[in-house]
Amino acid sequence: MDYLRTPAVHRLLTAPVGRVFTSRIFESYKARSLPADFGVTRARAAADVALGSGPNTYLKEVGAPPAPSLDRRITHALAQYADIREAYDATMAKWNDVFWEDYESLPDERVALERERRECAHQHAKPTDVFGFLTSEHYVPPVKFETPDAETARTRWRHELAEPERLYGFSEMRTAEQVPRVERSATVRGPNTTEYVLRFPSPAAHLGDMATARVYEPADGDDSLPTLVYHSGWGSLNDQGTYWPEEEALGRTLSPRGFRVILPDAPWHGRRERPGFYSGEPYIARVPEGMFTLYAGAALETAVLTDWARTEGAPAVGVGGTSLGGTIALHVAGWCDYWPESMRPDRLFVVGAPGSITQTIPSSDLTPMLGLDSALDVAGWNGEALREFAPLLNPPSEPALDPSKIFTFSGRRDRMAPFATTRTLIEQWGVPARNQVEWNCGHFGVLSNMIRTGGVQRKIRRQLDDASREKERIAA
């Protein structure tokens, strides 16, 4: 009997040698490598819409200047990538037929196809060996900015600025028509898990695409499973890559212990990548609109997934996330009183997320690293203009969820999701000190600690079990 395996990189991260990934040296190296890493994915995203064009047209789509000396190598790289793209498209078409179209298939066949899909998707998403020369020999921007003009944005979002619940809420009159039907794919065997994909039309008016999420359940579990809905960080490939940290650290760790774990694709991430952009790029490329559009869309989609889990028999539902995913979770906690009760979580788990986006944008180390500061200046987004959008960007000043049911994990040296903003918000929200975990690390160390220490997983298990017992007592 075949099944999906835990990647070797995860075993390395969780081994004693994995401590190096929380060190200052590693975090400094990782931060310096980010522009080149995103440059490769930018080069690939441009190729998706510029195949068949010449080098000059391609580099224009990348957002890079002309490079006549590289014309031959670019032409060769595009031809290589065309083969990768063809293989990816063919594999995805086959996967969709088997997993969504009720084609007859055996469990081992689905495992083999899922393994093939993950490998092809990873090669497609991050072809470093094809486009890596561009980032080392030519200027390739990490982001192709489409920053909206500040004055135009004020006009476009004036109603939402006055009433943010227009963007973040489900009104009672619209709930019935906004809550979409959730579809479930065929299953595939994981390591002591049963895994499948959910899809449904996003209820967010400003997105207009299909929301997707990967689900992990015990291999022999029933429907009455405490459930965690957990979002990954910005730029994550999710199950379009061969290794997804949250999949191993949460999905395949908690599920065999009697939990259901749902890992959604945030807007523009993973399976929801937009043509011409890499996974998550519109979030930064269209700051600040890209940010609050994603927060609101992901929050409403989380509400749908929470409701779905309850209809499946979940006695309790927790919501959480890492980095960007943690910001989504904070918005869920802040806006869920505008949703039906079945959509509100019982617990919240926030890992490495900033507390104020309007403070994070100018102060994060990521801002100059990606060129975001220059893009904002050109479009007229000074500090005052950003603060005008605080009602849409920042979590509300008070949580809709009981603060005693909110749990945070932060890095005291985090300069990408500045720790000071996190501390200010959770103190303002009244989150008890016993619910706060602080690690002596930076942003990347937070993810490493989440993977390695097991503290986040233990907290989630205990709290979802406690919430399940509370629901049983109330029902009795």
Secondary structure, 3 states (H helix, E strand, C coil): CCCCCCCHHHHHHHCHHHHHHHCHHHHHHHHHHHHHHHHHHHHHHHHHHHCCCCHHHHHHHHCCCCCHHHHHHHHHHHHHHHHHHHHHHHHHHHHHHHHHCCCCCCHHHHHHHHHHHHHHHHHHHCCHHHHHHHHHHCCCCCCCCCCCCHHHHHHHCHHHHHCCHHHHCCCHHHHHHHCCCCEECCCEEECCEEEEEEEEECCCCCCCCEEEEEEEEECCCCCCCCEEEEECCCCCCHHHCCCCHHHHHHHHHHHHHCCEEEEECCCCCHHHCCCCCCCCHHHHHCCCHHHHHHHHHHHHHHHHHHHHHHHCCCCCEEEEEECHHHHHHHHHHHHHHHCCHHHCCCEEEEECCCCCHHHHHHHCCHHHHHCHHHHHHHCCCCHHHHHHCHHHHCCCCCCCCCHHHEEEEEECCCCCCCHHHHHHHHHHHCCCHHHEEEECCCHHHHHHHHHHHCHHHHHHHHHHHHHHHHHHHHHC
